[in-house]
Amino acid sequence: MESRIAKNTASTRIEIPLSFPCKVILAYSAEEAERLHHRKINIDHFLIGAVREEDGTAGQILRSAGLNVINMREQMLLDETATE
């Protein structure tokens, strides 16, 4: 099977500049993961980071859908407790 698949030696990495709100979301995501002593940032941390970011479109959409940081944090803790 591997012999049938051509190996691509060209780099597929491209540099995509991040907007300032995106950088803020990533920083907030890292804070959320760190606050819970998680070693990796997951989608929950990222979504909380997006809700925390006040100026970006993503946060505005999520907040208008009724999401808020306190409830999201509580739900994440409940989900963690349920899987233990």
N, C-alpha and C positions, 0 to 999 in steps of 0.2 A: 504494500500500500504506500509506504513512504517513498519508494522509488518512482511511483507514478506522480507524485506531487512535486512540482518544480519548486526549488527553494528560491526565494526572492532575496537577493543579497542587497538590493537597494533599500535604503532607509525609508520607512514609512512615517517617520516622525516629522511633524511639522510644528512650527511655532505659531500658536494662536494667542494673541495678546488678550488678557483678561480685562474686563471693564473694572472700574473701581468698585461698584456694588458687588461684583462677583468675588473680588479679592476680600471684601468685607465678609461676605457669606462664608467663604472658606476659613477665614480667621475665627468667626463665630462658631463654625462647625468644629474646629479644633478645640476651642474652649469648652464646648459642650461635651466632647469626648473626654477631655482631660478632667472635667468636673466630676465625671462618673468613673474615672480611673480606667477608661477603655483604651486599649492600645491602638485601635483603628477607628477611623471616622466611617460611620455607616450612613445609610440614607436617612435614618432618624435624626442624626446629628446635623446632617446637611439641611433637612427641611426646617429644623428649629433655627438654624443659622439664617435661612432665607426669611423666616418669619421675623426674626430679630432685626434684619436689615431694613431700615425704614424708607430708604429712597428708591429701591429697585422695584421693578415691575413684579418680579416673582413674589416678593413679600406682600405687596399690595393685593395681588390676586389671592394668595393663601389667607391673608387676614380677612379679605372680603368674603371668603368662603367659610369664615367662622373659626379658623384655626388661631390659637394663641399659645404662647410659649409655656405658660403654666400648665395648661391641660395637656399639651404635647409631652412635657417632661413627666407628668404624672402617668400618662399612658405608657411611656417608654419604661418606667420603673415597674408598672404592673405587668407589662409584657415580659420583662426580665424575670420577675418573681414567678410568673406562670411557667417559664421554661426551665426553672431550676429544679 
